[in-house]
Each structure stands twice: as structure tokens, then as C-alpha cells.
Amino acid sequence: MEEVLNEIPDTNIELTPAECDLASLVSIKNFVSTTLKEENSLDVVCYNAGIARNTAASECLRTKEGFELTVGTNHFGHFYLNQLILPKIKQNTGRIVVTASSVHDPDSPGGAQGSKATLGTLEGLKRDGNMFEMVDGEKFDADKAYKDSKLCNVLFTRELQRRLDKDGTGIKVNCFSPGLIVGTGLFRDQNPLFTKVFDIAATNLLKVGESVHWGGGTLEYMILDKTVASKGGLFYTAAPGSGKYGDDAYGKQFAPAEVSKEARDDAKARELWELSDKLLGASSSA
């Protein structure tokens, strides 16, 4: 935090560290009731946390309330947090930014590798409740679980924007893909040696990976750019390796793009929302 403050010329800015474990509904609720207790309004909220299990993992790990860990954290954790703090965002017509990924699309370069994202008919949520292994009702697949969670993020963005528009709030919510950034905590569950070698190869040799600086820049752009604030329900991304263009890429190479066919299914987005709301209500009161 001191390093961040040293880079900011305005010394009146205050940073407050806080713990919020998105794999625990209790932790999320405590975060909102303590850290955000004195905040009457919020200008910008970024749903940026995420985990990706080792793709070779076969055991279905779970959150504190029993949800499959990856979808439970990346989708349900953010969904619950949003439900709790949305009134504060509405007080100031704030902006909401969701970190998704291009791998939600099975036709994208990353999404086409390995297992492909699909939520099917949401049978897992309907049949098994919070004890689902996969949203589509199939057996646990660590690779697919991450991609499914990113598909959930896109559907969540679109449905949240629809609801906000219906209420006439003026709030804009958009999602984005920062690209393949190996050098972050997202890959902490992978083999360390493989991760290091893959990072060098993807970023320096294959030119498909991005730097942490680029990833931070995409988030900053989503937070501050006036164009992003003018229209909601969109997905921003750039072609692999666009980081080579530097900061000039934001708004040019990094721009709104089409999402997958399944991510454009508004009926599925509404059903996912309703099921998520129902399951979280049951789990948070248990």
C-alpha cells in the first residue's frame, strides 16, 4: 500500500485494506457490514477476484457454504456481494466493472483449448442446489469450471444491466477480458515451474500473453473512461498480444466485442440470476 501511495501525487487519498473472502458468504457479509458501514455511496465497484484450479484437479472442492469452489467464488461470491452493496451504488449512479475472460467463448483461441464452456440447461443448479459439481449437471471438470464461471460473469453483466435499465438507475455495468496474464495469483494452483516457463513463452516468445501492467491498464480504462460509462452490458477485449501497442491500445485494439452465442442468451441470463438469487438466499440463511 505504501508503494501505491508513493506513486499517487494526491497525498489526501486514503487506502483502507480489508478482508473479503468470496468463498465465504459470512466473510462477504462481514466486509459489507464493517468496512463499508460508513460508506453511504460508491462511485465504482470492480468485481475482479477470481480463482482457477489446476486443470488436472479431479476433486470437487467447495466454498464454506458448499458451492463448487470455482463457480462459487467467481460467480456466486460476486453475485452475493453485489446484492448487498447495490443500494450504495445506486446512491451515486456508480459504475460496475466485472472481470470476465474471452475463454467464456468456446470459439475463442483460449476457449477452444481443452474443455469448453457451456451451462447447458443449468441442470446442476436445478437438481443439486448449492451442492452442484458443474452448472450443467455433469461431473466435475476443473478446466471447464473456470470457463463456465467466466460465462456466468458475462451473463451476470448483461442481466444486471437489464435490471438496472428497467429501474432507470443510470448505472452502467460492463465486463472485460484483460487477456492472458500468467504472472498473477490466478495461476497459484498450477505447477510453479510450468507457470514460470509458460509465462516467459506466452509473453516473450509467442507474444500472446500480456503483462500485469497491461492488465492493470485495462481495468483502469474500464473504471475511468467516459466512453465505457456511456453504455452498459458490453464485453471489452483485445486480440492476444495487443499489449505491444502500449497504452494507446485502450479504446482502439481494446474495445467492445461480440460475446459467445450462449452469452447472448437473455433468457438463460435471467434464469441464472433467479437460480443464483434463490440458492444464495437459502445458503446465507442456513
Rosetta blueprint (number, residue, H / E / L):
1 M L
2 E H
3 E H
4 V H
5 L H
6 N H
7 E L
8 I L
9 P L
10 D L
11 T L
12 N L
13 I L
14 E L
15 L L
16 T L
17 P L
18 A L
19 E L
20 C L
21 D L
22 L L
23 A L
24 S L
25 L H
26 V H
27 S H
28 I H
29 K H
30 N H
31 F H
32 V H
33 S H
34 T H
35 T L
36 L L
37 K L
38 E L
39 E L
40 N L
41 S L
42 L L
43 D L
44 V E
45 V E
46 C E
47 Y E
48 N L
49 A L
50 G L
51 I L
52 A L
53 R L
54 N L
55 T L
56 A L
57 A L
58 S L
59 E L
60 C L
61 L L
62 R E
63 T L
64 K L
65 E L
66 G L
67 F L
68 E E
69 L H
70 T H
71 V H
72 G H
73 T H
74 N H
75 H H
76 F H
77 G H
78 H H
79 F H
80 Y H
81 L H
82 N H
83 Q H
84 L H
85 I H
86 L H
87 P H
88 K H
89 I H
90 K H
91 Q L
92 N L
93 T L
94 G L
95 R E
96 I E
97 V E
98 V E
99 T E
100 A L
101 S L
102 S H
103 V H
104 H H
105 D L
106 P L
107 D L
108 S L
109 P L
110 G L
111 G L
112 A L
113 Q L
114 G L
115 S L
116 K L
117 A L
118 T L
119 L L
120 G L
121 T L
122 L L
123 E H
124 G H
125 L H
126 K H
127 R H
128 D H
129 G H
130 N H
131 M H
132 F L
133 E L
134 M L
135 V L
136 D L
137 G L
138 E L
139 K L
140 F L
141 D L
142 A H
143 D H
144 K H
145 A H
146 Y H
147 K H
148 D H
149 S H
150 K H
151 L H
152 C H
153 N H
154 V H
155 L H
156 F H
157 T H
158 R H
159 E H
160 L H
161 Q H
162 R H
163 R H
164 L H
165 D H
166 K H
167 D H
168 G L
169 T L
170 G L
171 I L
172 K E
173 V E
174 N E
175 C E
176 F E
177 S L
178 P L
179 G L
180 L E
181 I L
182 V L
183 G L
184 T L
185 G H
186 L H
187 F H
188 R L
189 D L
190 Q L
191 N L
192 P H
193 L H
194 F H
195 T H
196 K H
197 V H
198 F H
199 D H
200 I H
201 A H
202 A H
203 T H
204 N H
205 L H
206 L L
207 K L
208 V L
209 G E
210 E L
211 S L
212 V H
213 H H
214 W H
215 G H
216 G H
217 G H
218 T H
219 L H
220 E H
221 Y H
222 M H
223 I H
224 L H
225 D L
226 K L
227 T L
228 V H
229 A H
230 S H
231 K L
232 G L
233 G L
234 L L
235 F E
236 Y E
237 T E
238 A L
239 A L
240 P L
241 G L
242 S H
243 G H
244 K H
245 Y H
246 G H
247 D H
248 D H
249 A H
250 Y E
251 G L
252 K L
253 Q L
254 F E
255 A E
256 P E
257 A E
258 E L
259 V L
260 S L
261 K L
262 E H
263 A H
264 R H
265 D L
266 D H
267 A H
268 K H
269 A H
270 R H
271 E H
272 L H
273 W H
274 E H
275 L H
276 S H
277 D H
278 K H
279 L H
280 L H
281 G H
282 A H
283 S H
284 S H
285 S L
286 A L
